[in-house]
Amino acid sequence: MVYFVGAGCGAPDLITVRGQSLLNRADVIIYAGSLVNPALLESARPECRIYNSAEMTLDEVIAVMQQAEDADLMTVRLHTGDPCLYGAIREQMDALTKRGISYEICPGVSSFCGAAAALKTEYTLPDVSQTVILTRMAGRTPVPEREQIRLLASHQTTMVIFLSTGMLPALSAELIAGGYPDSTPAAIVYKASWPDEKICRCTVGTLAETAESKQIRKTALIVVGNCLGDDYALSKLYDPAFETEFRKAQS
């Protein structure tokens, strides 16, 4: 069996209980070495075989999984955050399916959740935003034309932008072209929940200069939107005049 496990956003204790249990039992661990906290590997059994996928191709990763399966060993494929976001797991799962190898997925705490916790913010504030767009800039890997940043920005909702820290001048220009005023609140969250975490609050117009001043060039999320501001409406859920299935409205 192969288990795709979300390692969480950085801090070792943010892996799920199930994910930790799988790590403790694994015969083989293939981890995303450029992003997964190596402290998670300390709980591996002494005889566990550990591979760093940052140094491997897809074929090499699948070959290790096949070898483990042939030897009746259990493999953990340890991905950063939650595997469903920018984890490139579909191609791995399809390759396993073709080989008749069973697999399961153990979800994890995504970095966009870790960033919200670091910022002490709520992405979905009443009368501000009820939608969160998770996306990235087009770089060496393209994005579909309909998902260009300026088109997504036209919704004026909360945006969390992955894999784009090295393109902040272009990102700012795209966000502004899409309709965000350059004064729109923004934040750069570097390595959320890691010991060297950095939180930089700025605006859409000052993203690039803020990152440069803090020497942040990678491994950061960009959060954009008025959810980072101070104006919002109180939730109806706890409004005494709002009746729910569990509580009568108070006059």
HELIX and SHEET records of a PDB file:
HELIX    1   1 PRO A   12  LEU A   14  5                                   3    
HELIX    2   2 VAL A   17  ARG A   25  1                                   9    
HELIX    3   3 PRO A   38  SER A   43  5                                   6    
HELIX    4   4 SER A   53  GLU A   55  5                                   3    
HELIX    5   5 LEU A   58  ASP A   70  1                                  13    
HELIX    6   6 ARG A   90  LYS A   98  1                                   9    
HELIX    7   7 SER A  111  LEU A  119  1                                   9    
HELIX    8   8 GLU A  145  GLU A  147  5                                   3    
HELIX    9   9 ILE A  149  ALA A  153  1                                   5    
HELIX   10  10 THR A  165  MET A  167  5                                   3    
HELIX   11  11 LEU A  168  GLY A  178  1                                  11    
HELIX   12  12 VAL A  204  THR A  206  5                                   3    
HELIX   13  13 LEU A  207  SER A  213  1                                   7    
HELIX   14  14 ASN A  226  LEU A  228  5                                   3    
HELIX   15  15 LYS A  236  TYR A  238  5                                   3    
SHEET    1   A 5 ARG A  49  ASN A  52  0                                        
SHEET    2   A 5 VAL A  28  TYR A  31  1                                        
SHEET    3   A 5 THR A  75  HIS A  79  1                                        
SHEET    4   A 5 VAL A   2  GLY A   6  1                                        
SHEET    5   A 5 TYR A 103  CYS A 106  1                                        
SHEET    1   B 5 VAL A 132  ARG A 136  0                                        
SHEET    2   B 5 THR A 158  PHE A 162  1                                        
SHEET    3   B 5 ALA A 220  VAL A 224 -1                                        
SHEET    4   B 5 PRO A 185  TYR A 190 -1                                        
SHEET    5   B 5 LYS A 198  THR A 203 -1                                        
END                                                                             
